[in-house]
Amino acid sequence: MKILVLNGSPKREKSDTMHITRAFLDGMKDEAPQDITRIDVIDKHIEYCMGCFSCMRGGSCVIDDDMKEILGLILGSDLLLLSFPLYCFGMPAPLKALIDRTLPLSSMDMKKVGDRYRHIGQTDYSRLSYMMICGCGFPNSRHNFEPAAAQFSLMFPSRKTIMTVPESPMFSAPEAAAVTQPRLALVREAGRQYAKAGEIEETLLEEIGSPMIPEELYAAIVNGDVKP
């Protein structure tokens, strides 16, 4: 499988969320060889979309930057994996700028699908599957990931998988290995399931998305009230 990973964290390789993403990809590789390309979005020259719609009216984007190459990589992939930390209940700005610039894949024409309208694509990318892996620094998932997950679901309404993980700064703390390593083992199992069947058991996703340590203890450690 050809996998394009869009790493939205400005911390690049040191991203807390990338610990999760690497474990997932390792699980996929356990099941079968994978062709993986990773882009650290912060390192790319991606201007903001100007909303001129030239691309959607049959032309091409008027901006000359790295997006042309990235669009080609997206269209040549089987799985588009967005890996990012939660910023203000959404994705970091560099990744959002990239997503905004995928307009050339769509046209101005629209059709009704279910109870909403969607733009008709200018290119056939129906083979693509989509995955969102998102970590956050809060001790639980409730009332934190919902906006990002909703946006992802609206952007990619089919063939999508969403993995959200609270307490993700712990993955970058060696002293937390006793709880983070078992969690990464679950993520690796999720990767094996996805590579084998194209989906992950809902019970496993729920376990991955649960707190690794009690919420009150995590908050106390972050606040400096308790030593880890």
C-alpha positions in Angstrom: 0.0 0.0 0.0 1.2 3.5 -0.8 0.8 5.7 2.2 1.2 9.4 2.3 1.7 10.8 5.9 1.1 14.5 6.4 2.7 15.3 9.7 1.0 18.5 10.8 3.1 19.1 13.9 5.7 21.9 13.8 7.9 19.7 16.0 8.4 17.4 13.1 10.0 14.1 14.2 9.7 15.1 17.9 5.9 15.4 17.6 4.1 13.6 20.5 1.5 12.4 18.0 4.1 10.9 15.7 4.9 8.3 18.4 1.4 7.1 17.8 1.6 7.3 14.1 4.9 5.4 13.9 3.4 2.6 16.1 0.4 2.4 13.7 2.6 2.2 10.6 4.9 -0.4 12.3 1.8 -2.5 12.8 0.8 -2.1 9.1 4.4 -3.2 8.2 4.0 -6.2 10.5 1.2 -7.4 8.3 2.7 -6.6 4.9 5.3 -4.3 3.2 4.2 -0.7 2.9 5.4 2.1 0.7 5.4 5.1 3.1 6.1 8.8 2.3 6.1 11.3 5.1 5.9 15.1 4.6 6.6 17.4 7.5 4.2 20.1 6.4 6.0 22.9 8.3 9.0 22.4 6.0 7.0 22.9 2.8 6.3 26.2 1.0 2.5 26.4 1.0 0.9 29.7 0.5 -2.7 30.4 1.7 -5.5 29.7 -0.7 -6.8 33.0 -2.1 -10.3 31.8 -3.0 -10.0 32.8 -6.6 -11.5 29.4 -7.7 -9.4 29.4 -10.9 -8.5 25.8 -10.2 -12.1 24.8 -9.7 -13.2 26.4 -13.0 -11.0 24.1 -15.1 -7.8 25.9 -14.7 -4.8 25.3 -12.4 -3.8 27.0 -9.2 -2.3 30.4 -9.7 0.2 30.0 -6.9 3.6 28.5 -7.7 4.7 26.6 -4.6 5.1 23.0 -3.3 1.4 22.2 -3.5 1.6 20.9 -7.1 4.0 18.2 -6.0 1.9 17.4 -2.9 -1.3 17.0 -4.9 0.5 14.6 -7.2 1.6 12.5 -4.2 -2.0 12.5 -2.8 -3.4 11.3 -6.1 -0.7 8.6 -6.3 -1.5 7.2 -2.8 -3.8 4.6 -1.5 -4.0 6.0 2.1 -3.8 9.6 3.1 -2.9 9.8 6.8 -3.1 13.1 8.6 -1.1 13.0 11.8 -1.4 16.1 14.0 -1.7 17.5 17.5 -4.8 19.2 18.6 -4.5 23.0 18.2 -7.4 25.1 19.5 -9.7 22.0 18.9 -8.5 21.7 15.2 -5.5 21.0 13.1 -2.3 23.2 13.2 -2.4 26.1 10.7 0.3 24.8 8.3 -1.7 21.6 7.8 -5.0 23.5 7.4 -3.3 25.7 4.7 -2.4 22.5 2.9 -5.9 21.1 3.1 -7.4 24.4 1.9 -5.1 24.1 -1.2 -6.6 20.8 -2.3 -9.3 22.7 -4.1 -7.8 21.8 -7.5 -9.1 18.3 -6.9 -12.7 19.6 -7.0 -14.9 21.6 -9.4 -17.4 24.3 -8.9 -20.2 21.8 -9.8 -22.0 20.2 -7.0 -24.4 17.4 -6.3 -26.6 16.3 -3.5 -25.3 13.3 -1.5 -27.7 12.3 1.3 -28.8 15.5 3.0 -25.9 17.7 1.9 -24.2 19.0 -1.2 -20.7 18.2 -2.2 -18.4 19.5 -5.0 -17.8 17.1 -7.9 -14.2 16.0 -8.3 -12.2 17.0 -11.3 -10.0 13.9 -10.7 -10.9 10.4 -9.8 -9.4 9.7 -6.4 -12.1 7.2 -5.3 -9.4 4.6 -4.4 -8.1 6.8 -1.6 -8.7 5.9 2.0 -8.2 8.5 4.8 -7.0 8.3 8.3 -6.7 10.9 11.1 -4.4 10.3 14.0 -4.6 13.1 16.6 -3.2 13.5 20.0 -3.9 16.1 22.6 -2.5 17.3 26.0 -5.8 17.1 27.9 -6.4 14.0 30.1 -9.5 12.9 28.3 -11.2 12.8 24.9 -14.6 14.3 25.8 -15.3 17.8 24.4 -11.8 18.0 22.9 -11.5 16.1 19.7 -15.1 16.5 18.4 -14.5 19.6 16.2 -11.4 18.1 14.5 -13.2 14.8 14.0 -16.3 16.4 12.6 -14.2 18.5 10.1 -12.3 15.4 9.0 -15.5 13.5 8.6 -17.0 16.2 6.4 -13.9 16.5 4.3 -13.6 12.7 3.9 -17.1 11.3 4.3 -16.2 7.7 3.2 -13.4 5.2 3.7 -12.2 7.1 6.8 -10.8 6.1 10.1 -10.3 8.4 13.1 -7.9 7.6 16.0 -7.8 10.1 18.9 -5.4 9.8 21.9 -5.5 12.0 25.0 -2.5 12.5 27.4 -0.2 12.3 24.3 2.7 14.3 25.8 3.4 11.2 27.9 4.7 9.5 24.8 7.7 11.8 24.7 8.4 11.2 28.4 10.7 8.2 29.0 9.6 8.0 32.6 6.1 7.2 31.5 7.1 4.1 29.5 5.3 1.8 31.9 2.0 3.1 30.6 2.9 4.4 27.2 4.5 1.2 25.8 1.4 -0.9 26.4 -0.7 1.8 24.7 1.6 1.9 21.7 1.3 -1.9 21.5 -2.4 -1.4 21.1 -1.9 1.1 18.4 0.5 -1.3 16.6 -2.3 -3.9 16.8 -4.6 -1.4 15.2 -2.1 -1.0 12.4 -2.1 -4.7 11.8 -5.9 -4.8 11.7 -6.0 -2.0 9.3 -3.5 -3.5 7.0 -5.3 -6.8 7.0 -9.0 -5.7 6.8 -9.0 -1.9 6.0 -10.6 -1.2 9.4 -10.0 -1.2 13.1 -12.3 -2.8 15.7 -14.3 -0.1 17.5 -13.5 -1.5 20.9 -9.8 -1.2 20.2 -10.2 2.4 19.0 -12.1 3.2 22.2 -9.3 1.6 24.4 -6.6 3.5 22.5 -8.6 6.7 23.1 -9.0 6.2 26.8 -6.7 7.9 29.4 -3.5 6.0 30.2 -3.5 7.2 33.8 -6.4 8.6 35.9 -7.4 12.0 34.6 -7.0 13.7 38.0 -3.5 12.4 38.4 -2.5 13.5 34.9 -3.8 17.0 35.5 -2.0 17.2 38.8 1.3 16.1 37.2 0.9 18.7 34.4 0.0 21.4 36.9 3.2 20.5 39.0 1.2 19.5 42.0 2.5 15.9 41.8 5.9 14.6 40.7 5.7 12.0 38.0 
